Amino acid sequence: MECLVKTCCPVRLTLLQSLLSAADIPYVIFDQHISALEAGIGAFPRRIMVQEGYLFSARARLEEEGQLYDD
């Protein structure tokens, strides 16, 4: 698994998930449940992970939408 994007913003996370799902690119969200430990303050970024075989197409899809950056 390779890290595609890191984000702390739950709204952006939903957008990224929607873009990848619409392109039929499988992904996994790492660190999604860390908010239980951080009291919901959003200090820890969530990582969108994809398999190596999908990395090129996932990057291309997010680049098209201007969403290929970490925040």
mmCIF file of the N, C-alpha and C atoms, coordinates in Angstrom:
data_MODEL
# 
_entry.id   MODEL 
# 
loop_
_atom_site.group_PDB 
_atom_site.id 
_atom_site.type_symbol 
_atom_site.label_atom_id 
_atom_site.label_alt_id 
_atom_site.label_comp_id 
_atom_site.label_asym_id 
_atom_site.label_entity_id 
_atom_site.label_seq_id 
_atom_site.pdbx_PDB_ins_code 
_atom_site.Cartn_x 
_atom_site.Cartn_y 
_atom_site.Cartn_z 
_atom_site.occupancy 
_atom_site.B_iso_or_equiv 
_atom_site.pdbx_formal_charge 
_atom_site.auth_seq_id 
_atom_site.auth_comp_id 
_atom_site.auth_asym_id 
_atom_site.auth_atom_id 
_atom_site.pdbx_PDB_model_num 
ATOM 1   N N  . MET A 1 1  ? 0.850   -1.179 0.000   1.00 0.00 ? 1  MET A N  1 
ATOM 2   C CA . MET A 1 1  ? 0.000   0.000  0.000   1.00 0.00 ? 1  MET A CA 1 
ATOM 3   C C  . MET A 1 1  ? 0.892   1.237  0.000   1.00 0.00 ? 1  MET A C  1 
ATOM 4   N N  . GLU A 1 2  ? 0.469   2.212  -0.778  1.00 0.00 ? 2  GLU A N  1 
ATOM 5   C CA . GLU A 1 2  ? 1.195   3.476  -0.882  1.00 0.00 ? 2  GLU A CA 1 
ATOM 6   C C  . GLU A 1 2  ? 0.284   4.612  -0.430  1.00 0.00 ? 2  GLU A C  1 
ATOM 7   N N  . CYS A 1 3  ? 0.856   5.603  0.232   1.00 0.00 ? 3  CYS A N  1 
ATOM 8   C CA . CYS A 1 3  ? 0.091   6.755  0.689   1.00 0.00 ? 3  CYS A CA 1 
ATOM 9   C C  . CYS A 1 3  ? -0.161  7.692  -0.492  1.00 0.00 ? 3  CYS A C  1 
ATOM 10  N N  . LEU A 1 4  ? -1.401  7.966  -0.761  1.00 0.00 ? 4  LEU A N  1 
ATOM 11  C CA . LEU A 1 4  ? -1.786  8.845  -1.854  1.00 0.00 ? 4  LEU A CA 1 
ATOM 12  C C  . LEU A 1 4  ? -1.894  10.286 -1.369  1.00 0.00 ? 4  LEU A C  1 
ATOM 13  N N  . VAL A 1 5  ? -2.650  10.507 -0.295  1.00 0.00 ? 5  VAL A N  1 
ATOM 14  C CA . VAL A 1 5  ? -2.888  11.852 0.235   1.00 0.00 ? 5  VAL A CA 1 
ATOM 15  C C  . VAL A 1 5  ? -3.056  11.765 1.747   1.00 0.00 ? 5  VAL A C  1 
ATOM 16  N N  . LYS A 1 6  ? -2.621  12.804 2.444   1.00 0.00 ? 6  LYS A N  1 
ATOM 17  C CA . LYS A 1 6  ? -2.875  12.961 3.881   1.00 0.00 ? 6  LYS A CA 1 
ATOM 18  C C  . LYS A 1 6  ? -3.724  14.201 4.066   1.00 0.00 ? 6  LYS A C  1 
ATOM 19  N N  . THR A 1 7  ? -4.755  14.100 4.897   1.00 0.00 ? 7  THR A N  1 
ATOM 20  C CA . THR A 1 7  ? -5.590  15.264 5.172   1.00 0.00 ? 7  THR A CA 1 
ATOM 21  C C  . THR A 1 7  ? -6.172  15.199 6.577   1.00 0.00 ? 7  THR A C  1 
ATOM 22  N N  . CYS A 1 8  ? -6.335  16.354 7.175   1.00 0.00 ? 8  CYS A N  1 
ATOM 23  C CA . CYS A 1 8  ? -6.989  16.475 8.486   1.00 0.00 ? 8  CYS A CA 1 
ATOM 24  C C  . CYS A 1 8  ? -8.448  16.899 8.338   1.00 0.00 ? 8  CYS A C  1 
ATOM 25  N N  . CYS A 1 9  ? -8.835  17.318 7.148   1.00 0.00 ? 9  CYS A N  1 
ATOM 26  C CA . CYS A 1 9  ? -10.168 17.867 6.905   1.00 0.00 ? 9  CYS A CA 1 
ATOM 27  C C  . CYS A 1 9  ? -11.165 16.759 6.575   1.00 0.00 ? 9  CYS A C  1 
ATOM 28  N N  . PRO A 1 10 ? -12.177 16.555 7.410   1.00 0.00 ? 10 PRO A N  1 
ATOM 29  C CA . PRO A 1 10 ? -13.152 15.492 7.137   1.00 0.00 ? 10 PRO A CA 1 
ATOM 30  C C  . PRO A 1 10 ? -13.974 15.735 5.868   1.00 0.00 ? 10 PRO A C  1 
ATOM 31  N N  . VAL A 1 11 ? -14.203 16.987 5.521   1.00 0.00 ? 11 VAL A N  1 
ATOM 32  C CA . VAL A 1 11 ? -14.957 17.296 4.302   1.00 0.00 ? 11 VAL A CA 1 
ATOM 33  C C  . VAL A 1 11 ? -14.135 16.920 3.076   1.00 0.00 ? 11 VAL A C  1 
ATOM 34  N N  . ARG A 1 12 ? -12.848 17.276 3.093   1.00 0.00 ? 12 ARG A N  1 
ATOM 35  C CA . ARG A 1 12 ? -11.976 16.925 1.969   1.00 0.00 ? 12 ARG A CA 1 
ATOM 36  C C  . ARG A 1 12 ? -11.803 15.412 1.876   1.00 0.00 ? 12 ARG A C  1 
ATOM 37  N N  . LEU A 1 13 ? -11.727 14.740 3.006   1.00 0.00 ? 13 LEU A N  1 
ATOM 38  C CA . LEU A 1 13 ? -11.616 13.291 3.017   1.00 0.00 ? 13 LEU A CA 1 
ATOM 39  C C  . LEU A 1 13 ? -12.810 12.657 2.304   1.00 0.00 ? 13 LEU A C  1 
ATOM 40  N N  . THR A 1 14 ? -13.988 13.167 2.561   1.00 0.00 ? 14 THR A N  1 
ATOM 41  C CA . THR A 1 14 ? -15.187 12.670 1.894   1.00 0.00 ? 14 THR A CA 1 
ATOM 42  C C  . THR A 1 14 ? -15.126 12.920 0.395   1.00 0.00 ? 14 THR A C  1 
ATOM 43  N N  . LEU A 1 15 ? -14.650 14.094 -0.006  1.00 0.00 ? 15 LEU A N  1 
ATOM 44  C CA . LEU A 1 15 ? -14.495 14.404 -1.422  1.00 0.00 ? 15 LEU A CA 1 
ATOM 45  C C  . LEU A 1 15 ? -13.526 13.436 -2.091  1.00 0.00 ? 15 LEU A C  1 
ATOM 46  N N  . LEU A 1 16 ? -12.387 13.204 -1.473  1.00 0.00 ? 16 LEU A N  1 
ATOM 47  C CA . LEU A 1 16 ? -11.386 12.302 -2.038  1.00 0.00 ? 16 LEU A CA 1 
ATOM 48  C C  . LEU A 1 16 ? -11.928 10.882 -2.163  1.00 0.00 ? 16 LEU A C  1 
ATOM 49  N N  . GLN A 1 17 ? -12.647 10.439 -1.156  1.00 0.00 ? 17 GLN A N  1 
ATOM 50  C CA . GLN A 1 17 ? -13.251 9.109  -1.212  1.00 0.00 ? 17 GLN A CA 1 
ATOM 51  C C  . GLN A 1 17 ? -14.244 9.022  -2.365  1.00 0.00 ? 17 GLN A C  1 
ATOM 52  N N  . SER A 1 18 ? -15.022 10.058 -2.555  1.00 0.00 ? 18 SER A N  1 
ATOM 53  C CA . SER A 1 18 ? -16.001 10.088 -3.637  1.00 0.00 ? 18 SER A CA 1 
ATOM 54  C C  . SER A 1 18 ? -15.322 10.028 -4.999  1.00 0.00 ? 18 SER A C  1 
ATOM 55  N N  . LEU A 1 19 ? -14.242 10.798 -5.173  1.00 0.00 ? 19 LEU A N  1 
ATOM 56  C CA . LEU A 1 19 ? -13.520 10.802 -6.449  1.00 0.00 ? 19 LEU A CA 1 
ATOM 57  C C  . LEU A 1 19 ? -12.920 9.433  -6.757  1.00 0.00 ? 19 LEU A C  1 
ATOM 58  N N  . LEU A 1 20 ? -12.338 8.810  -5.765  1.00 0.00 ? 20 LEU A N  1 
ATOM 59  C CA . LEU A 1 20 ? -11.741 7.493  -5.986  1.00 0.00 ? 20 LEU A CA 1 
ATOM 60  C C  . LEU A 1 20 ? -12.790 6.420  -6.227  1.00 0.00 ? 20 LEU A C  1 
ATOM 61  N N  . SER A 1 21 ? -13.874 6.481  -5.498  1.00 0.00 ? 21 SER A N  1 
ATOM 62  C CA . SER A 1 21 ? -14.950 5.508  -5.688  1.00 0.00 ? 21 SER A CA 1 
ATOM 63  C C  . SER A 1 21 ? -15.576 5.629  -7.076  1.00 0.00 ? 21 SER A C  1 
ATOM 64  N N  . ALA A 1 22 ? -15.771 6.863  -7.532  1.00 0.00 ? 22 ALA A N  1 
ATOM 65  C CA . ALA A 1 22 ? -16.357 7.080  -8.855  1.00 0.00 ? 22 ALA A CA 1 
ATOM 66  C C  . ALA A 1 22 ? -15.451 6.547  -9.962  1.00 0.00 ? 22 ALA A C  1 
ATOM 67  N N  . ALA A 1 23 ? -14.143 6.522  -9.719  1.00 0.00 ? 23 ALA A N  1 
ATOM 68  C CA . ALA A 1 23 ? -13.186 6.008  -10.706 1.00 0.00 ? 23 ALA A CA 1 
ATOM 69  C C  . ALA A 1 23 ? -12.903 4.515  -10.499 1.00 0.00 ? 23 ALA A C  1 
ATOM 70  N N  . ASP A 1 24 ? -13.640 3.869  -9.601  1.00 0.00 ? 24 ASP A N  1 
ATOM 71  C CA . ASP A 1 24 ? -13.463 2.447  -9.288  1.00 0.00 ? 24 ASP A CA 1 
ATOM 72  C C  . ASP A 1 24 ? -12.037 2.117  -8.854  1.00 0.00 ? 24 ASP A C  1 
ATOM 73  N N  . ILE A 1 25 ? -11.463 2.985  -8.049  1.00 0.00 ? 25 ILE A N  1 
ATOM 74  C CA . ILE A 1 25 ? -10.121 2.775  -7.510  1.00 0.00 ? 25 ILE A CA 1 
ATOM 75  C C  . ILE A 1 25 ? -10.269 2.377  -6.044  1.00 0.00 ? 25 ILE A C  1 
ATOM 76  N N  . PRO A 1 26 ? -9.870  1.152  -5.700  1.00 0.00 ? 26 PRO A N  1 
ATOM 77  C CA . PRO A 1 26 ? -9.979  0.729  -4.294  1.00 0.00 ? 26 PRO A CA 1 
ATOM 78  C C  . PRO A 1 26 ? -8.966  1.466  -3.416  1.00 0.00 ? 26 PRO A C  1 
ATOM 79  N N  . TYR A 1 27 ? -9.377  1.777  -2.214  1.00 0.00 ? 27 TYR A N  1 
ATOM 80  C CA . TYR A 1 27 ? -8.530  2.522  -1.278  1.00 0.00 ? 27 TYR A CA 1 
ATOM 81  C C  . TYR A 1 27 ? -8.863  2.101  0.139   1.00 0.00 ? 27 TYR A C  1 
ATOM 82  N N  . VAL A 1 28 ? -7.981  2.443  1.055   1.00 0.00 ? 28 VAL A N  1 
ATOM 83  C CA . VAL A 1 28 ? -8.191  2.200  2.483   1.00 0.00 ? 28 VAL A CA 1 
ATOM 84  C C  . VAL A 1 28 ? -7.796  3.474  3.208   1.00 0.00 ? 28 VAL A C  1 
ATOM 85  N N  . ILE A 1 29 ? -8.566  3.851  4.219   1.00 0.00 ? 29 ILE A N  1 
ATOM 86  C CA . ILE A 1 29 ? -8.247  5.017  5.037   1.00 0.00 ? 29 ILE A CA 1 
ATOM 87  C C  . ILE A 1 29 ? -7.513  4.541  6.286   1.00 0.00 ? 29 ILE A C  1 
ATOM 88  N N  . PHE A 1 30 ? -6.279  5.013  6.448   1.00 0.00 ? 30 PHE A N  1 
ATOM 89  C CA . PHE A 1 30 ? -5.514  4.710  7.651   1.00 0.00 ? 30 PHE A CA 1 
ATOM 90  C C  . PHE A 1 30 ? -5.691  5.862  8.643   1.00 0.00 ? 30 PHE A C  1 
ATOM 91  N N  . ASP A 1 31 ? -5.657  5.536  9.905   1.00 0.00 ? 31 ASP A N  1 
ATOM 92  C CA . ASP A 1 31 ? -5.739  6.501  11.012  1.00 0.00 ? 31 ASP A CA 1 
ATOM 93  C C  . ASP A 1 31 ? -7.105  7.170  11.120  1.00 0.00 ? 31 ASP A C  1 
ATOM 94  N N  . GLN A 1 32 ? -8.129  6.562  10.567  1.00 0.00 ? 32 GLN A N  1 
ATOM 95  C CA . GLN A 1 32 ? -9.460  7.164  10.592  1.00 0.00 ? 32 GLN A CA 1 
ATOM 96  C C  . GLN A 1 32 ? -10.052 7.206  11.998  1.00 0.00 ? 32 GLN A C  1 
ATOM 97  N N  . HIS A 1 33 ? -9.720  6.237  12.809  1.00 0.00 ? 33 HIS A N  1 
ATOM 98  C CA . HIS A 1 33 ? -10.335 6.161  14.141  1.00 0.00 ? 33 HIS A CA 1 
ATOM 99  C C  . HIS A 1 33 ? -9.447  6.736  15.243  1.00 0.00 ? 33 HIS A C  1 
ATOM 100 N N  . ILE A 1 34 ? -8.387  7.409  14.855  1.00 0.00 ? 34 ILE A N  1 
ATOM 101 C CA . ILE A 1 34 ? -7.502  8.037  15.848  1.00 0.00 ? 34 ILE A CA 1 
ATOM 102 C C  . ILE A 1 34 ? -8.223  9.175  16.571  1.00 0.00 ? 34 ILE A C  1 
ATOM 103 N N  . SER A 1 35 ? -9.305  9.690  15.976  1.00 0.00 ? 35 SER A N  1 
ATOM 104 C CA . SER A 1 35 ? -10.025 10.798 16.602  1.00 0.00 ? 35 SER A CA 1 
ATOM 105 C C  . SER A 1 35 ? -10.565 10.426 17.976  1.00 0.00 ? 35 SER A C  1 
ATOM 106 N N  . ALA A 1 36 ? -10.765 9.140  18.219  1.00 0.00 ? 36 ALA A N  1 
ATOM 107 C CA . ALA A 1 36 ? -11.213 8.715  19.546  1.00 0.00 ? 36 ALA A CA 1 
ATOM 108 C C  . ALA A 1 36 ? -10.145 9.022  20.598  1.00 0.00 ? 36 ALA A C  1 
ATOM 109 N N  . LEU A 1 37 ? -8.893  9.016  20.174  1.00 0.00 ? 37 LEU A N  1 
ATOM 110 C CA . LEU A 1 37 ? -7.799  9.297  21.101  1.00 0.00 ? 37 LEU A CA 1 
ATOM 111 C C  . LEU A 1 37 ? -7.465  10.781 21.194  1.00 0.00 ? 37 LEU A C  1 
ATOM 112 N N  . GLU A 1 38 ? -7.790  11.522 20.161  1.00 0.00 ? 38 GLU A N  1 
ATOM 113 C CA . GLU A 1 38 ? -7.426  12.943 20.118  1.00 0.00 ? 38 GLU A CA 1 
ATOM 114 C C  . GLU A 1 38 ? -8.576  13.862 20.501  1.00 0.00 ? 38 GLU A C  1 
ATOM 115 N N  . ALA A 1 39 ? -9.672  13.330 20.923  1.00 0.00 ? 39 ALA A N  1 
ATOM 116 C CA . ALA A 1 39 ? -10.857 14.089 21.349  1.00 0.00 ? 39 ALA A CA 1 
ATOM 117 C C  . ALA A 1 39 ? -11.504 14.869 20.207  1.00 0.00 ? 39 ALA A C  1 
ATOM 118 N N  . GLY A 1 40 ? -11.357 14.372 18.981  1.00 0.00 ? 40 GLY A N  1 
ATOM 119 C CA . GLY A 1 40 ? -12.044 14.968 17.842  1.00 0.00 ? 40 GLY A CA 1 
ATOM 120 C C  . GLY A 1 40 ? -11.509 16.306 17.375  1.00 0.00 ? 40 GLY A C  1 
ATOM 121 N N  . ILE A 1 41 ? -10.268 16.647 17.725  1.00 0.00 ? 41 ILE A N  1 
ATOM 122 C CA . ILE A 1 41 ? -9.750  17.968 17.344  1.00 0.00 ? 41 ILE A CA 1 
ATOM 123 C C  . ILE A 1 41 ? -9.156  17.990 15.938  1.00 0.00 ? 41 ILE A C  1 
ATOM 124 N N  . GLY A 1 42 ? -8.986  16.836 15.298  1.00 0.00 ? 42 GLY A N  1 
ATOM 125 C CA . GLY A 1 42 ? -8.485  16.790 13.936  1.00 0.00 ? 42 GLY A CA 1 
ATOM 126 C C  . GLY A 1 42 ? -7.002  17.068 13.799  1.00 0.00 ? 42 GLY A C  1 
ATOM 127 N N  . ALA A 1 43 ? -6.222  16.746 14.820  1.00 0.00 ? 43 ALA A N  1 
ATOM 128 C CA . ALA A 1 43 ? -4.791  17.039 14.791  1.00 0.00 ? 43 ALA A CA 1 
ATOM 129 C C  . ALA A 1 43 ? -3.994  16.031 13.977  1.00 0.00 ? 43 ALA A C  1 
ATOM 130 N N  . PHE A 1 44 ? -4.490  14.827 13.877  1.00 0.00 ? 44 PHE A N  1 
ATOM 131 C CA . PHE A 1 44 ? -3.764  13.784 13.149  1.00 0.00 ? 44 PHE A CA 1 
ATOM 132 C C  . PHE A 1 44 ? -4.369  13.596 11.759  1.00 0.00 ? 44 PHE A C  1 
ATOM 133 N N  . PRO A 1 45 ? -3.534  13.639 10.734  1.00 0.00 ? 45 PRO A N  1 
ATOM 134 C CA . PRO A 1 45 ? -4.064  13.466 9.372   1.00 0.00 ? 45 PRO A CA 1 
ATOM 135 C C  . PRO A 1 45 ? -4.490  12.028 9.107   1.00 0.00 ? 45 PRO A C  1 
ATOM 136 N N  . ARG A 1 46 ? -5.510  11.884 8.297   1.00 0.00 ? 46 ARG A N  1 
ATOM 137 C CA . ARG A 1 46 ? -5.943  10.578 7.822   1.00 0.00 ? 46 ARG A CA 1 
ATOM 138 C C  . ARG A 1 46 ? -5.206  10.334 6.517   1.00 0.00 ? 46 ARG A C  1 
ATOM 139 N N  . ARG A 1 47 ? -4.778  9.096  6.285   1.00 0.00 ? 47 ARG A N  1 
ATOM 140 C CA . ARG A 1 47 ? -4.030  8.767  5.079   1.00 0.00 ? 47 ARG A CA 1 
ATOM 141 C C  . ARG A 1 47 ? -4.889  7.911  4.166   1.00 0.00 ? 47 ARG A C  1 
ATOM 142 N N  . ILE A 1 48 ? -4.979  8.311  2.905   1.00 0.00 ? 48 ILE A N  1 
ATOM 143 C CA . ILE A 1 48 ? -5.654  7.496  1.904   1.00 0.00 ? 48 ILE A CA 1 
ATOM 144 C C  . ILE A 1 48 ? -4.587  6.637  1.238   1.00 0.00 ? 48 ILE A C  1 
ATOM 145 N N  . MET A 1 49 ? -4.747  5.336  1.368   1.00 0.00 ? 49 MET A N  1 
ATOM 146 C CA . MET A 1 49 ? -3.776  4.382  0.863   1.00 0.00 ? 49 MET A CA 1 
ATOM 147 C C  . MET A 1 49 ? -4.374  3.614  -0.317  1.00 0.00 ? 49 MET A C  1 
ATOM 148 N N  . VAL A 1 50 ? -3.549  3.389  -1.345  1.00 0.00 ? 50 VAL A N  1 
ATOM 149 C CA . VAL A 1 50 ? -3.962  2.586  -2.499  1.00 0.00 ? 50 VAL A CA 1 
ATOM 150 C C  . VAL A 1 50 ? -2.870  1.564  -2.790  1.00 0.00 ? 50 VAL A C  1 
ATOM 151 N N  . GLN A 1 51 ? -3.246  0.491  -3.459  1.00 0.00 ? 51 GLN A N  1 
ATOM 152 C CA . GLN A 1 51 ? -2.267  -0.508 -3.861  1.00 0.00 ? 51 GLN A CA 1 
ATOM 153 C C  . GLN A 1 51 ? -1.392  0.059  -4.973  1.00 0.00 ? 51 GLN A C  1 
ATOM 154 N N  . GLU A 1 52 ? -0.180  -0.442 -5.088  1.00 0.00 ? 52 GLU A N  1 
ATOM 155 C CA . GLU A 1 52 ? 0.766   0.070  -6.075  1.00 0.00 ? 52 GLU A CA 1 
ATOM 156 C C  . GLU A 1 52 ? 0.208   0.048  -7.486  1.00 0.00 ? 52 GLU A C  1 
ATOM 157 N N  . GLY A 1 53 ? -0.547  -0.968 -7.832  1.00 0.00 ? 53 GLY A N  1 
ATOM 158 C CA . GLY A 1 53 ? -1.107  -1.088 -9.174  1.00 0.00 ? 53 GLY A CA 1 
ATOM 159 C C  . GLY A 1 53 ? -2.101  0.007  -9.526  1.00 0.00 ? 53 GLY A C  1 
ATOM 160 N N  . TYR A 1 54 ? -2.687  0.634  -8.529  1.00 0.00 ? 54 TYR A N  1 
ATOM 161 C CA . TYR A 1 54 ? -3.673  1.696  -8.747  1.00 0.00 ? 54 TYR A CA 1 
ATOM 162 C C  . TYR A 1 54 ? -3.096  3.093  -8.513  1.00 0.00 ? 54 TYR A C  1 
ATOM 163 N N  . LEU A 1 55 ? -1.855  3.169  -8.094  1.00 0.00 ? 55 LEU A N  1 
ATOM 164 C CA . LEU A 1 55 ? -1.273  4.443  -7.690  1.00 0.00 ? 55 LEU A CA 1 
ATOM 165 C C  . LEU A 1 55 ? -1.250  5.461  -8.831  1.00 0.00 ? 55 LEU A C  1 
ATOM 166 N N  . PHE A 1 56 ? -0.834  5.054  -10.014 1.00 0.00 ? 56 PHE A N  1 
ATOM 167 C CA . PHE A 1 56 ? -0.753  5.975  -11.151 1.00 0.00 ? 56 PHE A CA 1 
ATOM 168 C C  . PHE A 1 56 ? -2.132  6.530  -11.510 1.00 0.00 ? 56 PHE A C  1 
ATOM 169 N N  . SER A 1 57 ? -3.132  5.654  -11.625 1.00 0.00 ? 57 SER A N  1 
ATOM 170 C CA . SER A 1 57 ? -4.468  6.119  -11.999 1.00 0.00 ? 57 SER A CA 1 
ATOM 171 C C  . SER A 1 57 ? -5.102  6.950  -10.883 1.00 0.00 ? 57 SER A C  1 
ATOM 172 N N  . ALA A 1 58 ? -4.827  6.617  -9.625  1.00 0.00 ? 58 ALA A N  1 
ATOM 173 C CA . ALA A 1 58 ? -5.357  7.392  -8.503  1.00 0.00 ? 58 ALA A CA 1 
ATOM 174 C C  . ALA A 1 58 ? -4.753  8.794  -8.486  1.00 0.00 ? 58 ALA A C  1 
ATOM 175 N N  . ARG A 1 59 ? -3.445  8.874  -8.698  1.00 0.00 ? 59 ARG A N  1 
ATOM 176 C CA . ARG A 1 59 ? -2.791  10.185 -8.746  1.00 0.00 ? 59 ARG A CA 1 
ATOM 177 C C  . ARG A 1 59 ? -3.318  11.013 -9.915  1.00 0.00 ? 59 ARG A C  1 
ATOM 178 N N  . ALA A 1 60 ? -3.495  10.373 -11.064 1.00 0.00 ? 60 ALA A N  1 
ATOM 179 C CA . ALA A 1 60 ? -4.001  11.086 -12.248 1.00 0.00 ? 60 ALA A CA 1 
ATOM 180 C C  . ALA A 1 60 ? -5.401  11.623 -11.990 1.00 0.00 ? 60 ALA A C  1 
ATOM 181 N N  . ARG A 1 61 ? -6.252  10.819 -11.354 1.00 0.00 ? 61 ARG A N  1 
ATOM 182 C CA . ARG A 1 61 ? -7.637  11.237 -11.076 1.00 0.00 ? 61 ARG A CA 1 
ATOM 183 C C  . ARG A 1 61 ? -7.673  12.435 -10.131 1.00 0.00 ? 61 ARG A C  1 
ATOM 184 N N  . LEU A 1 62 ? -6.880  12.385 -9.069  1.00 0.00 ? 62 LEU A N  1 
ATOM 185 C CA . LEU A 1 62 ? -6.871  13.492 -8.120  1.00 0.00 ? 62 LEU A CA 1 
ATOM 186 C C  . LEU A 1 62 ? -6.211  14.726 -8.713  1.00 0.00 ? 62 LEU A C  1 
ATOM 187 N N  . GLU A 1 63 ? -5.207  14.533 -9.565  1.00 0.00 ? 63 GLU A N  1 
ATOM 188 C CA . GLU A 1 63 ? -4.561  15.667 -10.236 1.00 0.00 ? 63 GLU A CA 1 
ATOM 189 C C  . GLU A 1 63 ? -5.544  16.392 -11.145 1.00 0.00 ? 63 GLU A C  1 
ATOM 190 N N  . GLU A 1 64 ? -6.394  15.644 -11.835 1.00 0.00 ? 64 GLU A N  1 
ATOM 191 C CA . GLU A 1 64 ? -7.423  16.249 -12.707 1.00 0.00 ? 64 GLU A CA 1 
ATOM 192 C C  . GLU A 1 64 ? -8.333  17.199 -11.927 1.00 0.00 ? 64 GLU A C  1 
ATOM 193 N N  . GLU A 1 65 ? -8.612  16.848 -10.705 1.00 0.00 ? 65 GLU A N  1 
ATOM 194 C CA . GLU A 1 65 ? -9.524  17.615 -9.853  1.00 0.00 ? 65 GLU A CA 1 
ATOM 195 C C  . GLU A 1 65 ? -8.786  18.644 -8.985  1.00 0.00 ? 65 GLU A C  1 
ATOM 196 N N  . GLY A 1 66 ? -7.466  18.703 -9.107  1.00 0.00 ? 66 GLY A N  1 
ATOM 197 C CA . GLY A 1 66 ? -6.693  19.650 -8.299  1.00 0.00 ? 66 GLY A CA 1 
ATOM 198 C C  . GLY A 1 66 ? -6.635  19.258 -6.832  1.00 0.00 ? 66 GLY A C  1 
ATOM 199 N N  . GLN A 1 67 ? -6.713  17.967 -6.539  1.00 0.00 ? 67 GLN A N  1 
ATOM 200 C CA . GLN A 1 67 ? -6.753  17.504 -5.157  1.00 0.00 ? 67 GLN A CA 1 
ATOM 201 C C  . GLN A 1 67 ? -5.553  16.656 -4.758  1.00 0.00 ? 67 GLN A C  1 
ATOM 202 N N  . LEU A 1 68 ? -4.497  16.681 -5.546  1.00 0.00 ? 68 LEU A N  1 
ATOM 203 C CA . LEU A 1 68 ? -3.323  15.855 -5.247  1.00 0.00 ? 68 LEU A CA 1 
ATOM 204 C C  . LEU A 1 68 ? -2.317  16.669 -4.425  1.00 0.00 ? 68 LEU A C  1 
ATOM 205 N N  . TYR A 1 69 ? -2.646  16.854 -3.152  1.00 0.00 ? 69 TYR A N  1 
ATOM 206 C CA . TYR A 1 69 ? -1.756  17.556 -2.225  1.00 0.00 ? 69 TYR A CA 1 
ATOM 207 C C  . TYR A 1 69 ? -2.108  17.124 -0.798  1.00 0.00 ? 69 TYR A C  1 
ATOM 208 N N  . ASP A 1 70 ? -1.151  17.253 0.088   1.00 0.00 ? 70 ASP A N  1 
ATOM 209 C CA . ASP A 1 70 ? -1.378  16.980 1.511   1.00 0.00 ? 70 ASP A CA 1 
ATOM 210 C C  . ASP A 1 70 ? -1.709  18.286 2.215   1.00 0.00 ? 70 ASP A C  1 
ATOM 211 N N  . ASP A 1 71 ? -2.570  18.208 3.195   1.00 0.00 ? 71 ASP A N  1 
ATOM 212 C CA . ASP A 1 71 ? -2.845  19.398 4.010   1.00 0.00 ? 71 ASP A CA 1 
ATOM 213 C C  . ASP A 1 71 ? -2.815  19.073 5.482   1.00 0.00 ? 71 ASP A C  1 
# 
